[in-house]
Amino acid sequence: MYNNPRFRIAVLPGDGIGPEVVQSCLTILEVLCERLGGISFDFRQREGGAGHYEKTGAVFSDDTLAECRDADAVLLGAMGLPRVCYPDGTEVSAHFDLRMAMDIYAGLRPIRGYPRLPLVLADQRAAEIDLVVVREQSEGLLSSHGCGTLEDDRVRETMVVSRHGSRRVVEFAFELAGRRAKSKRRPGKVTCVDQANLLASMALFRKVFSEVAATYPEVEVEYAHGDAIAAKLVKAPWDFDVLVTENALGRLLADFSAALAGSQSLAPKADIGDRYAIFQPAHGSADDCAGKGRANPVAQVLAAALMLDWLADQHAEPRLAHGARILERAVDKTMTSIWPIEFGGEDGTAAITRALVAHIRG
């Protein structure tokens, strides 16, 4: 640990509302540095995303990839534009290409509710939703993105699940459950979500899960098929802790859970590998709202909190973890004092940013 560490952060603002929420986030992080004392960030902004592909034919440059690999962490804004597609008709996905280039395999999607905001579920316990979906992101069905094989009037895409890929993401999920159990002072639980009844690939995933689970006897385990989990999430999402699953299934469950908790505008995500990590909001680029001051920066700020926690672990710097807790508390307080536009209120980017800054400064 150094007295005055400076962390190099590669920043790709992205598309649509991405630049707006990223700018809000960078402002907030600068204010946070004032409070932490001695900690600072060197933000290296680079272009990348669907807009960059539209202009140049590449989602990001080699220099941008090198910057991301040299940085201590990568902070992304929203990525993608529905109108910008690859020749095969799929949307340009810079974040996907970046993950694959950096061998990032664990997709972390924390989901929680906020008591004051309108919730999908009428049950008052909906505000207690506090779960994490962990997706394997180096293989699975979505790893065939851009590799579909056209055969006359059909396209063949392949789902790959390996022992190595399954083991490392399952171990990640169990370690996460253990940390959550300590911080929340409750037993940890990991739910294996698969379709082992139908797919041999998922049967292998479940087998590897069982092998890893045997080495974590202090963590409760649960097995469920994807369709059953969807039904349980609708009825009682507050009963879950950590769910680990394949790529495509995990994406659906994470987005579904975020909607149950209120909105994807409040949901961050982290993509983590053995050497690199990327942090961004879970919501899309909402290009139709760009430049109107309507974007909610909360998910981007919570993504920065995840980044601080990861950097704290990587560099044994407890002040960063303290900073993450400050950001989370500022979000909690802000969500009791503002009413975002996406929930029918009048508070947009500027108002939410001001409220966050005020709570960080105390």
ZASEVEX-401134 format. One record per residue: x, y, z of N, C-alpha, C in turn. Coordinates in steps of 0.1 Angstrom, whole numbers, padded with zeros to 4 digits, always signed. Example, Ala and Ser with C-alpha at 12.3 -4.5 7.8 and 13.67 -1.06 7.14 Angstrom:
2
+0132-0057+0078+0123-0045+0078+0132-0033+0078;+0128-0022+0071+0137-0011+0071+0129+0000+0079;
//
This chain:
362
+0008-0012+0000+0000+0000+0000+0009+0012+0000;+0006+0022-0008+0013+0035-0010+0005+0046-0003;+0013+0056+0002+0006+0067+0009-0003+0075+0000;+0002+0078-0013-0006+0086-0022-0007+0079-0036;-0014+0068-0036-0015+0060-0049-0024+0067-0059;-0020+0065-0071-0027+0071-0083-0030+0059-0092;-0043+0057-0095-0047+0046-0103-0051+0050-0117;-0046+0043-0126-0048+0045-0141-0061+0038-0145;-0070+0046-0150-0083+0040-0154-0086+0043-0168;-0087+0033-0176-0091+0034-0190-0106+0037-0191;-0110+0047-0197-0125+0051-0198-0129+0052-0212;-0140+0044-0215-0146+0044-0228-0161+0048-0226;-0164+0061-0229-0177+0066-0226-0188+0059-0234;-0185+0054-0246-0195+0046-0253-0204+0054-0262;-0217+0049-0262-0227+0054-0271-0239+0060-0264;-0248+0067-0271-0260+0072-0266-0258+0080-0253;-0264+0076-0242-0263+0083-0230-0250+0079-0222;-0242+0070-0228-0230+0067-0222-0221+0078-0217;-0218+0088-0227-0209+0099-0223-0215+0107-0211;-0228+0109-0211-0234+0117-0200-0233+0110-0187;-0236+0097-0186-0235+0091-0173-0220+0089-0168;-0211+0087-0178-0197+0086-0175-0192+0099-0170;-0195+0110-0176-0191+0123-0171-0196+0126-0157;-0208+0123-0154-0214+0124-0141-0205+0115-0131;-0202+0103-0135-0195+0094-0126-0180+0099-0124;-0174+0105-0134-0160+0110-0132-0160+0122-0123;-0170+0130-0124-0172+0142-0115-0173+0137-0100;-0181+0127-0099-0184+0121-0085-0171+0115-0080;-0163+0108-0088-0151+0101-0083-0141+0112-0079;-0140+0123-0086-0131+0134-0083-0135+0139-0069;-0148+0141-0066-0152+0146-0053-0149+0136-0043;-0151+0123-0046-0147+0112-0036-0132+0113-0032;-0124+0115-0042-0109+0116-0039-0106+0127-0029;-0114+0138-0030-0112+0149-0020-0114+0144-0006;-0125+0136-0005-0128+0131+0009-0119+0120+0013;-0114+0111+0004-0105+0100+0008-0091+0105+0012;-0086+0115+0005-0073+0121+0008-0062+0111+0004;-0054+0116-0005-0042+0108-0010-0045+0099-0021;-0057+0095-0024-0061+0087-0035-0064+0095-0047;-0059+0092-0059-0062+0099-0071-0064+0090-0083;-0070+0094-0093-0072+0086-0105-0066+0094-0117;-0061+0086-0126-0056+0091-0139-0065+0086-0150;-0075+0093-0154-0085+0089-0163-0080+0090-0177;-0079+0079-0185-0075+0079-0198-0087+0076-0207;-0093+0087-0213-0105+0085-0221-0101+0081-0235;-0108+0071-0240-0106+0065-0253-0119+0063-0260;-0119+0063-0274-0131+0060-0281-0133+0045-0283;-0146+0041-0284-0149+0027-0286-0164+0026-0286;-0169+0016-0293-0184+0014-0293-0189+0013-0307;-0203+0013-0308-0210+0012-0321-0207+0025-0329;-0207+0036-0323-0205+0049-0330-0191+0049-0336;-0181+0044-0329-0167+0043-0334-0167+0033-0346;-0174+0022-0345-0174+0012-0356-0181+0018-0368;-0191+0026-0366-0198+0033-0377-0189+0042-0385;-0180+0049-0377-0170+0058-0383-0158+0052-0389;-0153+0041-0383-0140+0036-0386-0140+0021-0391;-0151+0014-0388-0151+0000-0392-0145-0009-0381;-0142-0004-0370-0136-0011-0358-0143-0007-0346;-0146-0016-0336-0152-0012-0324-0143-0005-0315;-0130-0007-0316-0120+0001-0309-0107-0002-0315;-0098+0007-0313-0084+0006-0320-0075-0003-0312;-0064-0007-0318-0054-0014-0311-0048-0006-0300;-0047+0007-0301-0042+0015-0291-0051+0015-0279;-0064+0015-0282-0074+0015-0271-0073+0002-0263;-0072-0009-0270-0071-0022-0264-0058-0022-0255;-0047-0017-0260-0035-0016-0253-0036-0008-0240;-0044+0003-0241-0046+0012-0230-0054+0004-0219;-0064-0003-0223-0072-0011-0214-0064-0022-0207;-0055-0028-0214-0046-0038-0208-0036-0032-0199;-0031-0020-0201-0022-0013-0193-0028-0007-0181;-0041-0004-0181-0047+0003-0170-0049-0006-0158;-0052+0000-0146-0055-0007-0134-0069-0013-0135;-0078-0006-0142-0092-0010-0144-0097-0003-0156;-0109-0008-0161-0115-0002-0173-0129+0002-0169;-0133+0014-0172-0146+0019-0169-0153+0022-0182;-0164+0015-0184-0172+0017-0197-0185+0025-0194;-0189+0032-0204-0203+0037-0204-0212+0027-0211;-0224+0031-0214-0233+0023-0222-0228+0021-0236;-0229+0009-0241-0224+0005-0254-0235+0000-0263;-0234+0003-0276-0243-0002-0286-0253+0007-0291;-0257+0006-0304-0267+0014-0311-0275+0004-0320;-0288+0003-0318-0296-0007-0325-0294-0006-0340;-0291+0006-0345-0290+0007-0360-0277+0003-0366;-0267+0001-0357-0253-0003-0361-0251-0017-0359;-0250-0025-0370-0249-0039-0369-0237-0044-0378;-0232-0056-0374-0223-0063-0382-0229-0069-0395;-0222-0073-0405-0228-0078-0417-0237-0090-0415;-0236-0098-0403-0245-0109-0401-0258-0105-0395;-0259-0092-0392-0272-0087-0387-0272-0085-0372;-0262-0089-0365-0261-0088-0350-0256-0074-0347;-0260-0069-0335-0256-0055-0331-0241-0055-0328;-0235-0044-0331-0221-0042-0327-0220-0041-0312;-0211-0049-0306-0210-0051-0292-0195-0049-0287;-0191-0037-0285-0177-0034-0282-0174-0041-0268;-0183-0041-0259-0180-0046-0246-0178-0061-0247;-0185-0068-0256-0183-0082-0258-0169-0085-0264;-0165-0077-0274-0152-0079-0280-0141-0076-0270;-0143-0067-0262-0133-0063-0252-0131-0074-0242;-0142-0080-0237-0141-0091-0228-0134-0103-0233;-0137-0106-0246-0130-0118-0252-0115-0115-0254;-0112-0103-0258-0098-0100-0260-0090-0100-0247;-0096-0098-0236-0089-0097-0223-0092-0109-0214;-0098-0120-0220-0100-0132-0213-0107-0130-0199;-0118-0123-0200-0126-0120-0188-0138-0129-0188;-0139-0137-0177-0149-0148-0177-0160-0147-0167;-0159-0139-0157-0170-0138-0147-0178-0125-0148;-0190-0126-0151-0199-0115-0152-0207-0113-0139;-0205-0102-0132-0211-0100-0119-0222-0090-0120;-0234-0094-0116-0246-0085-0117-0253-0084-0104;-0249-0075-0095-0256-0073-0082-0269-0066-0085;-0280-0072-0078-0293-0066-0080-0299-0064-0066;-0304-0052-0064-0310-0048-0051-0321-0039-0052;-0330-0039-0043-0342-0030-0043-0340-0017-0035;-0347-0007-0038-0347+0006-0030-0361+0008-0025;-0363+0009-0012-0377+0010-0006-0386+0021-0011;-0381+0032-0015-0390+0043-0019-0395+0042-0033;-0388+0035-0041-0391+0035-0056-0402+0025-0058;-0411+0027-0068-0421+0017-0072-0415+0004-0076;-0420-0007-0071-0414-0020-0074-0425-0028-0082;-0420-0038-0090-0429-0046-0098-0437-0055-0089;-0431-0060-0078-0438-0069-0069-0445-0061-0058;-0457-0065-0055-0465-0058-0044-0460-0061-0030;-0454-0073-0029-0449-0077-0015-0439-0067-0010;-0441-0063+0003-0432-0053+0008-0417-0058+0009;-0416-0071+0009-0402-0077+0009-0394-0074-0004;-0401-0069-0014-0394-0066-0027-0383-0056-0025;-0384-0048-0015-0374-0038-0012-0361-0045-0006;-0363-0057-0002-0352-0065+0004-0344-0073-0006;-0347-0072-0019-0340-0079-0029-0325-0075-0028;-0317-0085-0027-0302-0083-0026-0295-0096-0031;-0294-0098-0044-0288-0110-0050-0278-0106-0060;-0270-0116-0064-0260-0114-0074-0261-0126-0084;-0262-0122-0097-0261-0132-0108-0247-0132-0113;-0241-0144-0113-0227-0145-0119-0228-0153-0132;-0224-0147-0143-0225-0154-0156-0211-0158-0160;-0210-0170-0166-0198-0174-0173-0198-0167-0186;-0187-0160-0189-0187-0151-0201-0176-0154-0212;-0169-0164-0210-0158-0167-0220-0163-0178-0230;-0174-0185-0226-0179-0196-0235-0195-0196-0234;-0201-0207-0234-0216-0207-0234-0221-0204-0248;-0234-0202-0249-0241-0199-0262-0236-0186-0268;-0235-0175-0260-0232-0162-0265-0217-0161-0270;-0209-0171-0267-0195-0170-0272-0195-0172-0287;-0206-0177-0293-0206-0179-0307-0210-0166-0315;-0212-0155-0307-0215-0142-0313-0205-0139-0324;-0210-0136-0336-0201-0133-0347-0196-0145-0354;-0199-0157-0350-0193-0169-0356-0204-0179-0361;-0216-0174-0363-0227-0182-0368-0224-0187-0382;-0227-0199-0385-0225-0205-0398-0238-0206-0406;-0238-0198-0417-0250-0198-0426-0250-0211-0434;-0261-0218-0433-0263-0231-0441-0276-0230-0449;-0276-0225-0461-0288-0223-0469-0298-0214-0462;-0309-0219-0456-0319-0211-0450-0319-0212-0435;-0307-0216-0429-0306-0216-0414-0292-0212-0410;-0291-0208-0398-0278-0205-0392-0275-0214-0380;-0263-0220-0380-0259-0229-0369-0250-0221-0360;-0253-0221-0347-0244-0215-0337-0242-0225-0326;-0230-0225-0320-0226-0235-0311-0225-0230-0297;-0229-0239-0288-0227-0236-0273-0216-0245-0268;-0206-0239-0262-0195-0247-0257-0194-0244-0242;-0193-0255-0234-0191-0255-0220-0180-0264-0216;-0169-0259-0210-0158-0267-0207-0156-0269-0192;-0149-0279-0187-0146-0281-0173-0138-0269-0168;-0128-0264-0175-0120-0253-0171-0128-0240-0169;-0136-0237-0179-0144-0225-0179-0154-0226-0168;-0161-0237-0166-0171-0239-0155-0165-0238-0141;-0153-0244-0140-0147-0244-0126-0143-0230-0122;-0137-0223-0131-0132-0210-0126-0143-0200-0123;-0155-0201-0130-0166-0192-0127-0173-0197-0114;-0174-0210-0112-0181-0215-0101-0173-0212-0088;-0159-0213-0089-0151-0209-0078-0152-0194-0074;-0153-0186-0085-0156-0172-0083-0168-0170-0075;-0179-0177-0079-0192-0175-0072-0192-0179-0058;-0185-0190-0055-0184-0194-0041-0175-0185-0032;-0165-0180-0038-0157-0170-0031-0165-0157-0028;-0173-0153-0038-0182-0141-0036-0192-0144-0025;-0198-0156-0025-0208-0159-0015-0202-0158-0001;-0189-0163+0000-0183-0162+0013-0180-0148+0018;-0176-0139+0009-0174-0125+0012-0187-0119+0016;-0197-0121+0008-0210-0116+0012-0215-0120+0025;-0213-0133+0028-0218-0138+0041-0211-0131+0053;-0198-0129+0051-0191-0122+0062-0196-0107+0064;-0197-0100+0053-0201-0086+0054-0216-0085+0058;-0224-0094+0055-0238-0093+0058-0242-0101+0071;-0232-0109+0076-0234-0117+0088-0246-0127+0087;-0245-0134+0076-0256-0144+0073-0249-0155+0065;-0256-0167+0065-0250-0178+0058-0250-0175+0043;-0239-0179+0036-0239-0177+0022-0246-0189+0014;-0251-0186+0003-0258-0196-0005-0255-0194-0020;-0251-0204-0027-0249-0204-0042-0259-0213-0048;-0266-0208-0058-0276-0215-0066-0270-0218-0080;-0270-0231-0083-0265-0235-0096-0277-0235-0106;-0277-0227-0116-0288-0226-0125-0284-0232-0138;-0291-0242-0143-0287-0248-0155-0300-0254-0162;-0297-0261-0173-0307-0270-0179-0301-0284-0181;-0296-0289-0170-0289-0302-0170-0299-0314-0174;-0311-0311-0173-0321-0321-0177-0322-0323-0192;-0317-0313-0200-0319-0312-0214-0306-0312-0222;-0296-0306-0217-0284-0304-0224-0271-0310-0217;-0264-0317-0225-0252-0323-0219-0242-0313-0215;-0241-0302-0221-0232-0291-0217-0236-0286-0203;-0249-0285-0200-0253-0280-0187-0252-0291-0177;-0252-0304-0181-0250-0315-0172-0235-0314-0167;-0226-0311-0176-0212-0310-0172-0210-0298-0163;-0217-0287-0166-0216-0275-0157-0221-0279-0143;-0232-0286-0142-0237-0290-0128-0227-0300-0121;-0221-0309-0129-0211-0318-0123-0199-0310-0117;-0194-0301-0125-0183-0293-0120-0187-0285-0108;-0199-0279-0108-0204-0272-0097-0204-0280-0084;-0209-0293-0085-0209-0302-0074-0195-0304-0068;-0186-0306-0077-0172-0308-0073-0166-0296-0065;-0169-0284-0070-0164-0272-0064-0172-0270-0050;-0185-0273-0050-0193-0271-0038-0187-0279-0027;-0182-0291-0030-0177-0300-0019-0165-0294-0012;-0158-0284-0018-0147-0278-0012-0151-0266-0004;-0164-0262-0004-0169-0251+0004-0180-0255+0013;-0178-0264+0023-0189-0269+0031-0196-0259+0039;-0190-0247+0041-0197-0237+0049-0207-0229+0041;-0208-0231+0028-0217-0224+0019-0229-0233+0015;-0241-0228+0017-0253-0236+0013-0253-0237-0002;-0258-0248-0008-0259-0249-0022-0273-0253-0026;-0277-0250-0038-0290-0252-0043-0289-0255-0058;-0297-0264-0063-0297-0267-0078-0311-0264-0083;-0311-0258-0095-0324-0255-0101-0323-0253-0116;-0333-0257-0124-0333-0254-0138-0337-0240-0141;-0333-0235-0152-0336-0221-0155-0350-0217-0155;-0359-0225-0160-0373-0222-0160-0379-0221-0146;-0374-0231-0137-0379-0231-0123-0374-0218-0116;-0361-0214-0119-0356-0202-0112-0364-0190-0116;-0368-0189-0129-0376-0177-0133-0389-0176-0125;-0395-0188-0123-0408-0188-0115-0405-0184-0101;-0394-0189-0095-0391-0186-0081-0387-0171-0079;-0380-0165-0089-0377-0151-0089-0389-0142-0088;-0399-0146-0096-0412-0139-0096-0418-0139-0082;-0418-0151-0076-0425-0153-0063-0417-0148-0051;-0404-0150-0051-0396-0146-0039-0382-0143-0042;-0379-0133-0050-0365-0130-0053-0356-0127-0041;-0362-0123-0030-0355-0120-0017-0349-0132-0011;-0352-0144-0016-0347-0157-0010-0333-0161-0016;-0329-0153-0026-0316-0157-0033-0305-0149-0029;-0293-0155-0030-0280-0148-0026-0272-0147-0039;-0264-0158-0042-0256-0158-0054-0261-0169-0064;-0264-0165-0076-0267-0175-0087-0256-0176-0097;-0252-0188-0101-0241-0189-0111-0247-0198-0122;-0243-0193-0134-0249-0200-0146-0241-0197-0159;-0246-0203-0169-0241-0201-0183-0244-0187-0188;-0237-0183-0198-0237-0169-0204-0251-0164-0207;-0257-0171-0217-0270-0166-0222-0281-0166-0211;-0281-0177-0204-0291-0179-0194-0289-0168-0183;-0277-0166-0180-0273-0156-0169-0277-0142-0173;-0276-0139-0186-0280-0125-0191-0295-0123-0189;-0302-0133-0193-0317-0132-0191-0321-0131-0177;-0315-0139-0168-0319-0139-0154-0315-0125-0147;-0303-0120-0151-0298-0108-0145-0307-0096-0149;-0311-0095-0162-0320-0084-0167-0334-0086-0161;-0338-0098-0160-0351-0101-0154-0352-0096-0139;-0341-0100-0132-0340-0096-0117-0339-0081-0115;-0332-0075-0124-0331-0060-0123-0344-0053-0125;-0352-0059-0134-0365-0053-0136-0374-0055-0124;-0373-0067-0117-0381-0069-0105-0377-0060-0094;-0364-0056-0094-0359-0047-0083-0362-0032-0086;-0367-0029-0098-0371-0016-0101-0368-0011-0115;-0355-0012-0119-0351-0007-0132-0336-0010-0135;-0333-0013-0147-0319-0015-0151-0311-0002-0149;-0317+0009-0148-0310+0022-0147-0303+0022-0133;-0306+0013-0124-0300+0013-0111-0290+0001-0109;-0288-0007-0120-0281-0019-0119-0267-0018-0125;-0256-0020-0118-0243-0020-0123-0239-0034-0127;-0227-0035-0134-0222-0048-0136-0206-0048-0137;-0200-0059-0134-0186-0060-0134-0182-0072-0142;-0172-0072-0151-0167-0083-0158-0153-0085-0154;-0150-0097-0148-0138-0099-0140-0130-0111-0145;-0118-0110-0148-0109-0121-0151-0098-0122-0141;-0088-0130-0144-0077-0132-0135-0067-0120-0135;-0067-0112-0146-0058-0101-0147-0065-0087-0148;-0076-0088-0155-0083-0075-0159-0097-0075-0154;-0103-0063-0154-0117-0062-0150-0123-0049-0156;-0135-0050-0160-0143-0040-0167-0155-0037-0159;-0159-0024-0158-0170-0020-0150-0179-0011-0158;-0192-0013-0158-0201-0005-0166-0216-0006-0160;-0225+0002-0165-0239+0001-0161-0245-0011-0169;-0256-0017-0163-0262-0028-0170-0272-0023-0181;-0276-0010-0180-0286-0005-0190-0280-0003-0204;-0289-0001-0213-0284+0001-0227-0281+0016-0229;-0278+0019-0242-0274+0032-0246-0285+0043-0247;-0297+0038-0248-0309+0047-0249-0306+0059-0257;-0303+0056-0270-0299+0067-0279-0309+0078-0281;-0322+0074-0279-0333+0084-0281-0333+0094-0270;-0327+0091-0259-0326+0100-0247-0313+0108-0247;-0304+0105-0255-0291+0111-0255-0291+0126-0256;-0284+0133-0248-0283+0148-0249-0295+0156-0243;-0304+0149-0237-0316+0155-0231-0315+0157-0216;-0304+0152-0210-0303+0154-0196-0312+0145-0188;-0317+0135-0194-0327+0126-0187-0320+0113-0181;-0308+0111-0184-0301+0098-0180-0299+0098-0165;-0301+0086-0160-0298+0084-0146-0284+0078-0144;-0275+0085-0137-0261+0080-0136-0259+0070-0125;-0270+0066-0117-0268+0057-0106-0261+0044-0109;-0265+0037-0120-0259+0025-0123-0244+0026-0126;-0241+0037-0133-0226+0040-0136-0218+0042-0123;-0224+0050-0114-0218+0052-0101-0216+0039-0093;-0226+0031-0093-0225+0018-0086-0215+0009-0093;-0213+0010-0106-0203+0003-0113-0189+0008-0108;-0188+0021-0106-0175+0026-0100-0173+0021-0086;-0183+0019-0078-0181+0013-0065-0176-0001-0066;-0181-0009-0076-0176-0022-0078-0161-0022-0082;-0158-0012-0090-0144-0010-0094-0135-0007-0082;-0139+0001-0073-0131+0005-0062-0129-0008-0053;-0139-0016-0051-0138-0028-0043-0128-0037-0050;-0128-0039-0063-0119-0048-0070-0105-0042-0069;-0103-0029-0070-0090-0023-0069-0084-0024-0055;-0093-0023-0045-0089-0025-0031-0083-0039-0029;-0090-0049-0034-0084-0062-0033-0071-0064-0040;-0070-0059-0052-0058-0060-0061-0046-0053-0055;-0048-0042-0048-0037-0034-0044-0036-0032-0028;-0044-0041-0021-0044-0040-0007-0045-0026-0001;-0055-0019-0007-0057-0004-0004-0071-0003+0003;-0072-0003+0016-0085-0003+0022-0093+0010+0020;-0086+0021+0017-0093+0034+0015-0102+0033+0002;-0098+0025-0007-0107+0023-0019-0120+0016-0015;-0119+0005-0007-0131-0001-0002-0140+0008+0006;-0133+0017+0014-0141+0027+0021-0148+0036+0012;-0141+0040+0001-0147+0048-0009-0159+0042-0016;-0158+0029-0018-0170+0022-0024-0182+0022-0015;-0179+0021-0001-0191+0022+0008-0196+0036+0008;-0188+0046+0007-0193+0060+0006-0202+0062-0006;-0198+0057-0017-0206+0058-0029-0220+0051-0027;-0219+0039-0022-0232+0031-0020-0241+0039-0010;-0236+0044+0000-0244+0052+0010-0250+0064+0003;-0241+0071-0005-0246+0083-0012-0258+0079-0021;-0257+0068-0028-0268+0063-0036-0280+0060-0028;-0279+0054-0017-0290+0051-0008-0297+0063-0004;-0289+0073+0001-0295+0086+0005-0302+0094-0006;-0295+0093-0018-0300+0100-0030-0314+0094-0034;-0315+0081-0033-0327+0075-0038-0339+0078-0028;-0336+0083-0017-0347+0088-0008-0351+0102-0009;-0343+0110-0017-0345+0124-0018-0348+0129-0032;-0347+0120-0042-0350+0124-0056-0360+0114-0062;-0365+0118-0074-0374+0110-0081-0370+0110-0096;-0363+0099-0100-0358+0099-0114-0369+0099-0124;-0365+0104-0136-0374+0106-0147-0380+0093-0151;-0372+0082-0151-0377+0069-0156-0388+0063-0147;-0389+0069-0135-0400+0064-0125-0411+0074-0125;-0411+0083-0135-0422+0093-0135-0419+0106-0128;-0407+0108-0124-0403+0120-0117-0398+0131-0126;-0391+0141-0121-0385+0152-0128-0370+0153-0127;-0364+0144-0119-0350+0145-0117-0342+0138-0127;-0333+0145-0134-0325+0140-0145-0310+0139-0141;-0302+0139-0150-0287+0137-0148-0282+0147-0138;-0284+0160-0141-0278+0170-0133-0283+0170-0118;-0296+0168-0116-0301+0168-0103-0296+0156-0095;-0296+0145-0101-0291+0133-0094-0276+0134-0091;-0268+0140-0100-0254+0142-0098-0252+0151-0086;-0259+0162-0086-0258+0172-0075-0261+0165-0061;-0272+0157-0061-0275+0150-0049-0265+0141-0044;-0259+0133-0054-0248+0124-0050-0236+0131-0045;-0232+0142-0052-0221+0150-0047-0223+0155-0033;-0235+0160-0030-0238+0166-0017-0237+0155-0006;-0242+0143-0009-0241+0133+0001-0227+0127+0003;-0219+0127-0008-0205+0123-0006-0197+0133+0002;-0200+0146+0000-0193+0156+0008-0198+0156+0023;-0210+0150+0025-0215+0150+0038-0220+0162+0044;
//
